[in-house]
Amino acid sequence: MSVAVALYTNSIDSKCGWGRISIEYVRALENISGVSFILVMPDTESNRDAATDSAVPDIVWTPFAERTKHHRARRWLTNWPRANYLKNIDIVHALTDYPYCINAYFSAYRSRLPLIVWLHGTFAVRPLTYFPSKQLLSSCYRYSSRLVSVSQYTQSMMMVKAKIDPSKCCVIPNAYTPPADSRVEVPKGINRHQFSLLTVGALKKRKGQNCIIEALRILRDSGYAEDIGYYIVGDDRSSYAELLRETARRYALEDHVYVMGRRSQGELNWLYENSDIYVHTPVVHDEKFEGYGLVYLEAGYHRLPVIASQSGGAAEAVQHGETGLVVPESDATSTAQAIRELCDNPGLRSTYGAMGREKACSWTWKDYANSMSEMYTSVLRSDSSGRRRFRIRAT
């Protein structure tokens, strides 16, 4: 049976989280027999550039409908135009959370097509707290044939707020495929230390970089003599980035903490290969949380032991005592103890790194695409809702 899918996303730019997941999945799906697809996303300059670089075929450019946020959503849903590009499509698949999944929902509803929605983290849950996003997202989830969460934590939080039929929910964790660009480029102006810690990701409070700086202060004040450098990679054009720098200066750690901004893939490769520990201790802040943590898999691929926090879905990406250590959320003392334990035990670092590599290689985006291909077929065969049309086509 062949299946034609419309993939809705907001980006395929590998420099952002949703964009990276989307483009990795699209590339994997291109190699799955029996599945064809079109990619539907907002017509923006960054998306045009990313599309040119990735050479993705069959893209439908559409303006993002900000009006979906308005409280008159039901009237718009009734009058939402039918999308001609869905004429030969069997399933609509939203690759990203609110508000972008609402466009996929409206289009699927008007074309009477089944809908699959991926639930990543904060924006799969937090909008269910407020009006009118709660009305919109709840309707989207109720209409959906399948809701695929990246973690048990994301799924449980969603079900508490939306009260969705559990039979349509499942958990499939993020996959990992190494980047095609394997070049190694030494970052400019970098200082080397006896031990190097690394964090990669957005610079925002819920990522918990401030807790790691606090842990370094605790280690120094306790008399721990090892020379440790902490490299923070991520867009540094934010007030939180300046707060991190100010915290390092206040603790007299400015020669040990480096807020490096965004880096090229070659520089990232160098940092991963030359770091000793990957440390990323997110927190739940203002109902914002870590849905899973693709960076843990990336660190594992580079054989780095990981320190994570018991927060959101992060603890599902890191196996305590196997691929790394999991510490309590916002606990700088425990984080400091974990850093010291790994610094003092090269054999433990090596063991955790090897297990992380095995985990990262055990679930690729090709495996993920095969799993979703089976789900597409299952949805078309089993979903008997009278609101939708189905076209089961023999290959």
C-alpha positions in Angstrom: 0.0 0.0 0.0 1.3 3.5 -0.9 0.6 6.4 1.4 0.8 10.1 0.5 1.5 12.4 3.5 1.4 16.2 4.0 4.1 17.1 6.5 3.5 20.4 8.3 6.4 22.2 10.0 7.5 25.7 10.8 11.1 25.2 9.8 13.7 22.9 8.3 16.6 25.0 9.4 19.0 22.6 11.2 20.2 25.5 13.5 17.0 25.3 15.5 15.5 22.4 17.4 12.2 21.9 15.5 13.9 22.6 12.2 16.6 20.0 12.9 14.1 17.3 13.8 12.0 18.1 10.8 14.8 18.0 8.2 16.2 14.8 9.7 12.8 13.1 9.5 12.2 14.4 5.9 15.6 13.0 4.8 14.9 9.6 6.3 11.4 9.5 4.9 12.7 10.1 1.4 14.2 6.6 1.6 11.1 4.7 2.8 9.4 2.8 0.0 5.6 3.2 -0.3 5.6 6.7 1.3 5.5 9.9 -0.7 5.1 13.3 0.8 4.8 17.1 0.4 6.3 19.5 2.9 4.1 22.4 4.0 5.7 25.3 5.8 5.7 29.1 6.1 7.2 31.2 3.3 10.1 32.9 5.1 13.5 33.9 4.0 15.2 31.5 6.5 13.0 28.6 5.2 13.8 29.4 1.6 17.5 29.4 2.4 17.3 26.1 4.3 15.2 24.5 1.4 17.9 25.6 -1.1 20.7 24.1 1.1 18.8 20.8 1.8 17.4 20.4 -1.7 14.0 19.1 -0.4 11.5 18.5 -3.2 7.8 19.1 -3.2 7.5 22.1 -0.9 4.3 24.0 -0.5 4.9 27.5 0.7 2.1 29.0 2.8 1.7 32.1 4.9 1.4 31.2 8.6 -2.1 32.1 9.7 -1.7 34.1 12.9 -5.5 34.3 13.0 -5.6 30.8 14.4 -4.8 32.3 17.8 -8.0 34.3 17.9 -11.0 33.3 20.1 -13.3 33.0 17.1 -11.6 29.8 16.0 -14.7 27.8 15.5 -16.0 30.2 12.9 -12.7 30.1 11.1 -12.6 26.3 11.3 -15.9 26.2 9.5 -14.8 28.7 6.9 -11.2 27.5 6.5 -10.4 27.1 2.8 -9.8 23.6 1.4 -6.2 23.2 0.5 -5.9 22.1 -3.2 -2.5 20.7 -2.5 -4.1 18.1 -0.3 -6.2 16.7 -3.1 -4.1 13.5 -3.5 -3.0 13.3 0.2 -4.0 10.5 2.5 -2.7 11.8 5.9 -1.8 15.1 7.4 1.2 14.9 9.8 2.1 17.9 12.0 5.8 17.7 12.9 5.7 20.7 15.3 3.7 21.8 18.3 1.4 24.8 18.8 0.7 27.1 17.1 1.9 25.5 13.9 0.0 22.2 14.4 -3.2 24.2 14.2 -2.7 25.0 10.5 -2.3 21.2 10.0 -5.5 20.6 12.0 -7.6 23.1 10.2 -6.4 21.8 6.8 -7.0 18.1 7.8 -10.5 19.0 9.2 -11.6 20.8 6.1 -10.3 18.1 3.8 -11.6 15.3 6.0 -8.2 13.7 6.4 -6.7 11.8 9.4 -4.2 13.8 11.4 -1.1 12.8 13.3 0.6 15.3 15.7 4.0 15.1 17.2 4.2 16.4 20.8 7.7 17.7 21.7 7.5 19.5 24.9 6.4 22.9 26.3 4.3 24.0 23.4 2.4 20.7 23.3 1.2 21.3 26.9 1.5 24.9 28.1 -1.0 26.4 25.6 -3.6 24.1 27.2 -3.5 26.4 30.2 -4.7 29.6 28.4 -7.6 30.8 26.4 -8.0 30.7 23.4 -5.1 28.4 22.8 -6.6 25.8 25.1 -9.8 25.6 22.9 -7.8 25.3 19.7 -5.2 22.8 20.9 -7.8 20.6 22.7 -9.9 20.5 19.5 -6.8 19.6 17.5 -5.9 16.7 19.9 -9.5 15.4 20.0 -9.6 15.3 16.2 -6.2 13.6 15.8 -5.9 10.0 15.0 -2.6 9.6 16.7 -0.7 11.8 19.2 3.0 10.9 19.3 5.0 12.2 22.3 8.8 12.3 22.5 8.6 11.3 26.2 6.3 9.8 28.8 6.6 13.1 30.7 5.2 15.1 27.7 2.4 12.6 27.2 1.4 12.5 30.9 1.4 16.3 31.1 -0.7 16.6 28.0 -3.2 14.0 29.1 -3.7 15.7 32.5 -4.6 19.0 30.8 -6.4 17.8 27.7 -8.0 14.5 29.0 -7.5 12.7 25.7 -8.4 9.1 24.9 -5.3 7.1 25.8 -5.7 4.7 22.9 -4.7 7.4 20.4 -1.5 8.3 22.4 1.9 6.7 22.1 5.5 7.6 22.9 8.3 7.4 20.4 11.6 9.1 21.5 13.6 11.3 19.3 16.2 9.6 17.1 19.7 10.6 16.1 21.7 10.5 12.9 25.2 11.9 12.8 25.5 15.2 10.8 26.8 14.8 7.2 29.3 17.5 7.9 32.1 15.7 9.8 34.7 18.5 9.5 36.5 19.6 12.6 37.3 23.2 13.1 39.0 24.7 16.2 37.0 27.5 17.7 38.8 30.8 17.8 40.0 32.2 21.1 39.3 29.1 23.1 41.3 28.3 26.3 42.2 24.8 27.2 41.6 23.3 30.6 42.4 20.0 32.3 38.8 19.1 32.2 36.2 20.5 29.8 32.4 20.6 30.3 30.0 21.3 27.5 26.4 22.4 27.1 24.7 23.0 23.7 21.3 24.5 23.4 19.2 27.6 23.7 20.3 30.1 26.4 17.2 30.4 28.5 16.4 29.9 32.2 14.7 26.4 31.8 18.0 25.0 30.3 19.7 25.4 33.7 23.1 26.6 32.7 23.2 28.9 35.8 23.0 25.8 38.0 26.2 24.5 36.4 28.1 27.7 37.0 26.9 27.6 40.7 28.2 24.0 40.8 31.7 25.2 39.6 31.7 27.8 42.4 30.9 25.1 45.0 33.7 22.9 43.7 36.2 25.8 43.9 35.1 26.9 47.3 35.3 23.3 48.6 39.0 23.2 47.7 38.7 21.0 44.6 41.9 21.8 42.8 41.2 20.5 39.3 41.2 23.0 36.4 37.7 22.9 34.8 36.5 24.9 31.8 32.8 25.2 31.0 31.8 25.9 27.4 28.2 27.1 26.7 27.1 27.0 23.1 23.9 28.7 21.9 22.4 31.9 20.6 23.8 34.5 23.1 21.6 37.4 22.0 19.5 37.3 25.1 19.3 38.8 28.6 19.8 35.4 30.0 23.2 35.0 28.2 24.3 38.3 29.8 23.1 37.0 33.2 25.3 33.9 32.8 28.3 36.1 32.0 27.5 38.3 35.0 27.2 35.3 37.3 30.6 34.0 36.1 32.1 37.4 36.8 30.5 37.6 40.3 31.9 34.2 41.2 35.3 35.1 39.7 34.9 32.3 37.2 35.1 34.4 34.0 38.4 32.6 33.0 36.6 29.2 33.3 33.1 29.9 31.9 32.7 30.7 28.2 29.4 31.8 26.7 30.4 31.2 23.1 27.2 32.0 21.1 26.3 29.9 18.1 29.0 27.9 16.4 29.5 26.1 13.1 29.0 22.4 12.8 32.8 22.0 12.4 33.4 23.9 15.7 30.7 21.9 17.4 32.4 18.7 16.2 35.6 19.9 17.8 34.0 20.8 21.1 32.3 17.4 21.3 35.5 15.6 20.5 37.6 17.6 22.9 35.2 17.8 25.9 35.3 15.4 28.8 31.7 15.7 30.1 28.4 16.9 28.6 26.4 18.6 31.3 22.8 19.8 30.7 20.6 20.2 33.8 17.2 21.7 32.7 14.5 22.9 35.1 10.7 23.3 34.8 10.1 27.0 34.7 6.7 28.7 34.2 5.3 25.5 32.8 8.2 25.3 30.3 10.1 22.0 30.3 12.6 19.8 28.4 10.5 17.4 26.3 13.3 15.0 25.7 16.8 16.3 24.8 18.2 15.4 21.4 21.6 16.9 22.6 22.0 14.0 25.0 22.0 11.6 22.1 24.5 13.8 20.2 26.8 13.9 23.2 26.5 10.1 23.6 27.4 9.7 19.9 30.6 11.5 20.6 31.2 9.1 23.6 30.7 11.8 26.2 29.4 10.9 29.6 26.3 13.0 30.5 25.1 14.8 33.6 21.3 15.6 33.4 18.6 16.6 35.8 15.5 14.8 36.9 13.4 17.3 35.0 10.8 16.9 32.3 11.7 14.2 29.8 15.5 14.6 30.2 15.7 11.7 32.6 14.2 9.5 29.9 17.0 10.4 27.5 19.8 9.6 30.0 20.0 6.3 31.9 21.4 7.0 35.4 24.4 4.8 36.0 24.6 3.7 32.3 25.0 6.6 30.0 25.6 9.2 32.7 24.4 10.6 36.0 21.0 12.1 36.7 20.8 14.7 39.6 17.9 16.4 41.3 16.5 19.5 39.5 18.1 22.8 40.5 20.5 21.1 42.9 23.9 22.7 42.4 25.5 20.7 45.2 24.5 17.4 43.6 25.6 18.7 40.2 29.0 19.6 41.7 29.3 16.1 43.2 28.5 14.5 39.8 31.1 16.6 38.0 33.7 15.7 40.6 32.8 12.0 40.4 33.3 11.9 36.7 36.4 14.1 36.7 38.0 11.8 39.2 37.1 8.5 37.4 38.3 8.3 33.8 37.2 4.6 33.7 33.6 5.7 34.5 33.7 8.4 31.9 34.8 5.9 29.3 32.1 3.4 30.3 29.3 5.9 30.3 30.6 7.3 27.0 30.6 3.9 25.3 27.1 3.2 26.5 26.0 6.6 25.3 27.4 5.8 21.8 25.6 2.5 21.7 22.3 4.2 22.7 22.7 7.0 20.1 23.4 4.5 17.3 20.6 2.1 18.3 17.7 4.4 17.2 18.3 6.4 14.0 15.9 8.6 12.0 15.7 5.8 9.4 14.3 3.5 12.2 12.0 6.3 13.2 10.7 6.8 9.6 10.1 3.0 9.3 8.0 3.1 12.5 6.0 6.1 11.3 5.4 4.4 7.9 3.8 1.5 9.8 1.7 4.0 11.7 0.5 5.8 8.5 -0.7 2.4 7.2 -2.3 1.5 10.5 -4.2 4.8 10.7 -5.5 4.5 7.2 -6.7 0.9 7.9 -8.2 1.3 11.4 -9.5 4.9 11.7 -13.2 4.6 10.9 -14.4 8.1 11.8 -17.2 9.2 9.5 -15.8 12.7 9.3 -12.9 11.6 7.1 -12.2 10.1 3.7 -9.7 7.4 3.1 -7.9 6.1 0.0 -6.2 2.8 0.5 -4.2 2.4 -2.7 -2.5 -0.8 -3.8 1.1 -0.4 -4.9 
